């Protein structure tokens, strides 16, 4: 009985360990990368979505379904995964500024002050604002601070296709760090899962997912470029810049709306994206875009479940190609890339909201 009791205690202790301590074996050998690149399991965080980097090197991860926010720290090569918040409503987005962590939770933006000094006891967050819509359909919000010091927030459409209130839905807005001064930056954005600013021009680029139920190959998902405030990117009237919506298309002239900078395959679900600003990867990756395609859910033949490299020249997309693939095997997905983050050493972190993992992609010249 004593042996059984000790075994039970050990088992309970093991189950209570942080995700990073319970090392699973994932089929990373299936992932195809360009020569010189390798991928490894960096940490485990169930349903990990948005990623952000703290000043002291802490990696923060939001989640889609778990209601948790994670903080991953590394010391002497060992990583620890902490749950710093739980029970939140779709805490998809995380952003870091001046020592504080900002977290999106449907209609609210929360702020954890001095978070890297209080990872073990973060306390209750301050509600920065609660002015965003409460609808859960496309309710997860990616957030990030722009070069102007404002917090940018995606607000998806509360539907597959509808004329939602343009003052509250289908847009990218920004607010001041204290939650005041809400303004709409871009409209006609059905559901953006990620954005970033060009390191040199400081102009905004973002992903957007197209409508469902219009066919396996229609409409294209999008990469958009918003160099200035006030641009309209088509939803719900036009897709891909030139395809009118069957129901609403007659109400707007597609030629007077902003066409995408690049079209992705339909239903690949592009989410997180970052400009690669590190020095580890070869020079041709510098200031180019890496996009996480989360993968299709309503297509007869699955597509996506990969990372794409988008190459720019003179602020125009000139090429896109697959950078990493293999999470989809024979129509079965064992992983779904969700966000990417460039680390100080130049490695790339990739969150996976299906496998519950965060990967590290590194490069060494062959």
C-alpha positions in Angstrom: 0.0 0.0 0.0 2.9 2.4 0.8 4.4 1.6 -2.6 1.1 2.3 -4.4 0.7 5.5 -2.4 4.1 6.7 -3.3 3.5 5.9 -7.0 0.3 7.8 -6.9 2.0 10.8 -5.4 4.7 10.7 -8.0 2.1 10.4 -10.7 0.2 13.4 -9.4 3.4 15.4 -9.1 4.3 14.6 -12.7 0.9 15.6 -14.0 1.2 18.9 -12.2 4.5 19.8 -13.8 4.7 22.6 -16.3 4.1 21.6 -19.9 7.8 21.9 -20.8 8.7 19.2 -18.2 6.4 16.6 -19.8 8.4 16.1 -23.0 6.3 14.5 -25.7 7.8 13.0 -28.8 6.5 14.9 -31.8 7.2 13.8 -35.4 9.5 16.7 -36.1 11.4 14.6 -38.6 8.5 15.0 -40.9 9.1 18.8 -41.2 10.8 19.8 -44.4 13.0 22.9 -44.2 15.6 24.5 -46.6 19.2 23.2 -46.3 20.9 24.3 -43.1 17.7 24.8 -41.1 16.7 22.6 -38.2 13.6 22.5 -36.0 13.2 21.4 -32.4 10.6 21.4 -29.6 11.4 24.5 -27.6 8.5 24.3 -25.0 5.1 22.8 -24.5 2.1 25.2 -24.0 -1.4 23.8 -24.7 -3.2 25.7 -27.5 -0.4 28.3 -27.8 -1.3 31.2 -30.1 0.1 34.8 -30.0 3.7 35.3 -29.0 5.6 38.2 -27.5 9.0 38.8 -26.1 9.8 40.5 -22.8 12.7 42.8 -22.2 14.5 40.2 -20.1 14.0 37.4 -22.6 10.7 36.0 -21.3 8.5 34.6 -24.1 4.8 35.1 -23.5 2.2 33.0 -25.2 -1.6 33.5 -25.4 -4.0 30.7 -26.1 -7.2 30.2 -28.1 -9.2 27.6 -26.1 -7.3 27.1 -22.9 -8.0 30.5 -21.4 -4.4 30.6 -20.2 -1.4 32.9 -20.7 2.0 31.3 -20.5 5.4 32.7 -19.6 8.5 30.7 -20.7 11.9 31.5 -19.2 15.3 30.0 -19.8 18.2 29.6 -17.4 21.4 27.6 -18.1 19.7 25.9 -21.0 16.7 24.8 -19.0 13.3 26.2 -19.8 10.4 26.7 -17.4 6.8 27.2 -18.5 4.6 29.1 -16.0 0.8 29.8 -16.3 0.6 33.4 -15.3 -3.2 33.7 -16.0 -6.1 31.3 -16.6 -9.8 31.4 -17.0 -9.7 34.3 -19.4 -11.9 34.6 -22.4 -9.9 33.8 -25.6 -6.6 35.4 -24.5 -5.2 35.0 -28.0 -3.1 38.2 -28.2 -0.1 39.2 -26.1 2.1 42.3 -26.3 4.9 43.7 -24.2 5.8 47.4 -23.5 7.8 49.1 -20.8 7.8 46.1 -18.5 4.1 45.4 -18.8 2.3 42.5 -20.5 -0.9 43.4 -22.4 -3.4 40.5 -23.1 -6.5 40.6 -25.3 -9.6 38.8 -23.9 -12.6 39.4 -26.3 -13.8 42.9 -25.4 -11.1 43.6 -22.8 -7.4 44.5 -23.0 -5.7 43.5 -19.7 -2.4 44.8 -18.4 0.1 43.0 -16.0 2.5 45.5 -14.7 6.2 44.7 -14.1 5.4 41.1 -15.2 8.9 39.8 -15.5 9.6 40.7 -11.9 6.4 38.8 -10.7 6.2 35.7 -12.9 5.5 33.5 -9.8 2.9 35.8 -8.4 1.6 38.1 -11.2 -1.5 39.2 -9.4 -4.7 40.5 -10.9 -4.3 42.5 -14.1 -5.7 46.0 -14.7 -8.4 46.3 -17.2 -7.0 48.8 -19.7 -10.2 49.0 -21.7 -13.4 46.9 -22.3 -14.8 48.8 -25.3 -14.3 46.1 -27.9 -17.1 43.8 -29.1 -18.0 40.8 -27.0 -18.9 38.5 -29.9 -16.9 35.2 -29.9 -17.2 34.6 -33.6 -13.8 35.7 -34.8 -13.5 37.2 -31.3 -9.8 36.3 -30.7 -7.7 39.5 -31.1 -4.1 39.7 -32.2 -2.4 42.7 -30.6 1.0 44.4 -30.9 2.5 47.8 -30.3 3.4 49.8 -33.3 6.4 52.1 -34.0 4.1 55.0 -32.9 3.8 53.5 -29.4 0.1 52.7 -29.9 -1.5 49.3 -29.3 -3.0 47.8 -32.5 -5.9 45.4 -32.1 -7.6 43.2 -34.7 -11.4 43.1 -34.6 -12.9 40.3 -36.8 -16.3 40.2 -38.4 -18.9 38.5 -36.1 -20.0 36.3 -39.0 -18.8 34.4 -42.1 -20.2 37.1 -44.4 -22.3 40.1 -43.3 -22.5 43.9 -43.3 -21.4 44.3 -39.7 -21.2 47.7 -38.1 -18.0 49.1 -39.6 -17.4 51.2 -36.5 -16.9 48.1 -34.4 -16.1 45.1 -36.6 -14.0 43.9 -39.5 -11.1 46.3 -38.8 -7.8 47.0 -37.2 -8.0 49.7 -34.5 -5.4 51.3 -32.2 -5.5 52.7 -28.7 -3.1 54.5 -26.4 -1.4 52.3 -23.8 -3.8 53.6 -21.2 -6.8 52.4 -23.3 -7.9 55.8 -24.4 -8.0 57.3 -27.9 -9.5 54.4 -29.8 -9.3 55.0 -33.6 -9.9 52.8 -36.6 -6.7 52.3 -38.7 -8.0 49.9 -41.4 -11.4 48.7 -42.5 -12.8 45.9 -44.6 -10.6 43.4 -42.7 -12.6 40.2 -42.3 -10.4 38.4 -39.7 -6.7 39.2 -39.3 -4.7 36.8 -37.3 -1.4 38.8 -37.3 0.5 41.9 -38.4 3.9 43.5 -38.3 5.6 46.7 -39.4 8.3 46.8 -42.0 11.7 47.4 -40.2 12.7 50.2 -42.6 9.5 51.9 -43.8 7.6 51.3 -40.5 4.5 50.5 -42.6 1.9 48.0 -41.5 1.4 44.6 -43.1 -1.2 42.1 -42.0 -2.8 38.7 -42.9 -6.5 38.2 -43.5 -8.7 35.1 -44.0 -11.3 35.0 -46.7 -14.9 33.7 -46.6 -16.0 30.1 -46.2 -18.5 28.2 -48.3 -17.7 29.8 -51.6 -15.7 26.8 -52.9 -12.5 25.0 -52.3 -10.4 27.5 -54.2 -12.3 30.7 -53.6 -11.7 33.3 -52.2 -8.0 33.7 -51.7 -6.7 34.4 -48.3 -4.6 37.6 -48.2 -1.5 39.5 -47.2 -2.2 43.2 -47.0 -0.2 46.3 -46.9 -1.6 49.4 -45.1 1.0 52.2 -45.3 -1.6 54.8 -44.1 -4.7 55.1 -42.1 -8.2 54.9 -43.6 -7.8 52.2 -46.3 -10.6 49.7 -47.0 -9.6 46.1 -47.8 -12.8 44.8 -49.3 -14.8 42.8 -46.8 -17.7 42.0 -47.2 -17.9 43.4 -50.8 -14.9 42.2 -52.6 -12.3 39.4 -52.3 -8.8 39.3 -53.6 -9.3 42.8 -54.9 -11.4 41.8 -57.9 -14.0 39.1 -56.9 -17.4 40.6 -55.9 -19.2 38.9 -53.0 -22.3 37.1 -54.3 -24.6 39.0 -51.9 -22.9 42.3 -51.2 -20.6 42.8 -54.1 -23.0 45.1 -56.1 -22.8 47.7 -53.3 -19.2 48.7 -53.8 -16.8 49.0 -56.8 -13.9 46.6 -56.2 -11.5 48.9 -58.1 -12.0 51.6 -55.5 -11.1 49.3 -52.6 -7.6 48.2 -51.7 -6.4 45.0 -53.3 -4.1 42.6 -51.4 -0.4 42.8 -51.7 -0.3 39.0 -52.2 -2.9 36.3 -52.5 -2.6 33.0 -50.6 -4.3 29.8 -51.5 -8.0 29.7 -50.4 -8.6 28.5 -46.8 -4.9 28.2 -45.7 -5.8 30.5 -42.8 -2.8 32.8 -42.5 -2.4 33.9 -38.9 0.8 35.2 -37.3 3.5 36.9 -39.4 6.8 38.7 -38.7 9.5 40.4 -40.7 12.7 38.5 -40.1 15.1 40.9 -38.5 17.6 38.5 -37.1 21.2 37.7 -38.2 21.2 33.9 -37.9 19.4 33.1 -41.2 21.0 33.7 -44.5 21.0 37.3 -45.9 18.2 36.7 -48.3 15.8 36.3 -45.4 16.6 39.7 -43.9 13.5 42.0 -43.8 11.4 39.4 -45.5 8.1 38.1 -44.2 7.4 34.7 -42.6 3.8 33.7 -42.3 2.1 30.9 -40.2 -0.6 29.1 -42.2 -2.8 27.5 -39.6 -4.6 25.2 -42.2 -8.0 24.6 -43.8 -11.0 23.2 -41.9 -13.7 23.1 -44.6 -11.9 22.1 -47.8 -12.2 18.7 -49.4 -8.4 18.4 -49.7 -6.6 20.0 -46.8 -4.2 22.8 -47.4 -1.9 25.1 -45.3 -0.4 23.7 -42.1 3.0 25.3 -43.0 5.1 28.4 -42.9 5.5 30.6 -46.0 8.3 33.0 -46.9 7.1 36.2 -48.6 9.9 38.0 -50.5 9.7 41.8 -51.0 11.5 44.1 -53.3 10.9 47.9 -53.4 8.0 47.4 -51.0 6.3 44.9 -53.4 5.7 41.2 -53.1 7.8 39.5 -55.8 7.7 35.8 -54.6 6.2 33.5 -52.1 7.3 30.0 -51.3 6.9 27.3 -48.7 9.5 27.6 -45.9 8.5 24.8 -43.6 5.9 22.0 -44.1 5.1 18.6 -42.8 2.5 19.2 -40.1 0.0 17.7 -42.6 0.5 14.1 -43.4 -1.9 12.2 -45.7 -4.8 14.5 -45.0 -4.2 14.3 -41.3 -2.8 17.3 -39.4 -0.7 16.7 -36.3 0.2 20.3 -35.9 -1.0 23.8 -36.9 1.4 26.8 -36.9 -0.2 29.8 -35.4 2.4 32.6 -34.8 6.0 33.3 -35.3 8.5 35.3 -33.3 12.1 36.3 -34.0 14.4 35.8 -31.0 17.4 37.9 -30.1 19.8 35.2 -31.3 18.1 35.2 -34.7 16.2 31.8 -34.2 12.5 31.7 -35.1 9.9 30.5 -32.6 6.7 29.0 -33.9 3.6 28.4 -31.8 1.3 25.5 -32.6 -2.2 25.7 -31.2 -3.0 22.1 -32.2 0.0 20.2 -30.9 0.3 22.5 -27.9 3.9 23.3 -28.7 6.4 26.1 -29.4 9.1 25.1 -31.8 12.5 26.7 -32.5 13.9 26.9 -36.0 17.6 27.6 -36.3 20.2 27.8 -39.1 23.7 26.6 -39.4 25.5 26.9 -42.8 25.7 23.4 -44.3 
